[in-house]
Amino acid sequence: MPLVVLFIFFAVALIIAIPVSISLGITSVLPGLFDASFTVGPKYLIRSMFGGLDSFPLLAVPMFVLSGIIMAKGGISKKIFDVFSYFLGGLTAGMPCAVIVTCLFYGAISGSAPATVAAVGSMTIPVLVHLGYDKEFSTAIVAVAGGLGVIIPPSIPFIMYGMASGESVSALFLAGIIPGLMIGALLMLYAVYHCIRYGEDKNKIRAEVDSLRQKGLLNVLKESFFALLSPVIILGCIYSGVASPTEAAVISVFYAAAVSLFIYRTITPKDLWKIFVEAVKTYTPILFVLAASTAFSRVLTLMQVPQTVSAFILDNFRNPVVILIVINIFLLIVGMVMDTTPAILILTPILLPIVKGIGMNPIQFGVVMVVNLAIGFVTPPIGVNLFVASALSDVPIMALVKKAAPMIVFFLFALLLITFIPALSLALL
């Protein structure tokens, strides 16, 4: 079966809204049905699907999903926001900057961009609107900053890339720290520009910050101590060698449950069942996509797609700079139309040989790929962060895109820096 026909069928399936997992599964079976010489049958594909799920690093994904949901229900994001509002609230664009830093911090807990948007946005968007900020701007900044949740470690897409490439997940986590902080700083720079240009309601902001500061710094830190400690424990376990990323994910679940149940008392034992159900509903679609993506990637490998694409790009583009730009454009387009998990699992075996061929470190390429796909979280038609943020605030998607566009430009600028300055990703390794 011609490769072009295979990809056209897959694209058509996505366009007519067949679920990604089903589209991948059907596309994986087609070569064997239409070409008797193709040795891969349904039994092999089923074994591939189960084999792809039999992965210890992959166990971290449902654990981080569950941990993120427990912390969202337990009001952890509110405690974190209060601390940063205390310190930043009195500055120009202090409150929007506090939202961005909260997204950075919460990203170091949940590992998921949509989870970061849901947890931080549900609490901060009403606060920003109450303080006089434009509702569309308030929603857009949460949607875009939520993308930092997949760059700041721990990161579910980094776990997926590590599984697909064989690279160290811990090294990928380290590589994401500087790029994530840099993108956060650029977003705060834009927030300052926006607030200088359009103004702020200083009286409302001062009243909010004063009410917070009346509690006193020690009381604010005391209330938020265990929330602030959570990423320290998670990342500390990983980088000290006490636990692997998967084991740290399990630790994060128990820590989140203990803090929410016994310290903040924001959830009760009766709430746990609903939280578990929500976690299962969140992770199950990811599980099916993972299984189908594994089968599809095996089929592509047997059809020698990675070698074909690699040879095409290297034969037609000689300059490494041009090759990297072409790959970035391709990943940006893919991020707009495909979810992160299947994109990483399908494209890593195809693109990794190309970047290795021009001398790029696989860890750096992992960061480049995840940043590209993080931009996809805030670009239509998929744009999961946009839909989550829109549901929280009732701001129409296209109005949200318009407000988010300048921030996406800053994201793209950061992507170029990460692509062509290896030290940004590799300095901490």
HUZI-V303467 format. One line per field, one symbol per residue. ss: DSSP state (2 for helix, 1 for strand, 0 for the rest). burial: + if it has 24 or more other ideal C-beta (glycine too) atoms within 12 Angstrom, else -. Layout:
ss->???
burial->???
This chain:
ss->002222222222222000022222222222222200000002222222222220000022222222222222200222222222222200000222222222222222220022222222222222222200002222222222222222000002222222222000222222222222222222222222222222000222222222222000222222222222222222222220000022222222222222222220000022222222222222222222222222222222220022222222222200022222222222222222200222222222222222222000022222222222222200000002222222222000222222222222222222222222002222000
burial->+-+--++-++--++-----++-++++++++++-------+----+--++--++-+-+++++++++++++++++++++++++++++++++-+-+++++++++++++++++++++++++++++++++-+++-+++++++++++++++++++++++++++++++++++-++++++++++++++++++++++++++-++----+----+--++--+-------+--++-++++++-+++-+++---+++++++++++++++++++-++-++-------+---+--++-+++++++++++++++++++-++--++--++--------++-+++-+++-++++++++++++++++++++++-++-+++++++++++++++++++++-+++++++++-++-+-+--++-++++++-+++-++++++--+-+++--+
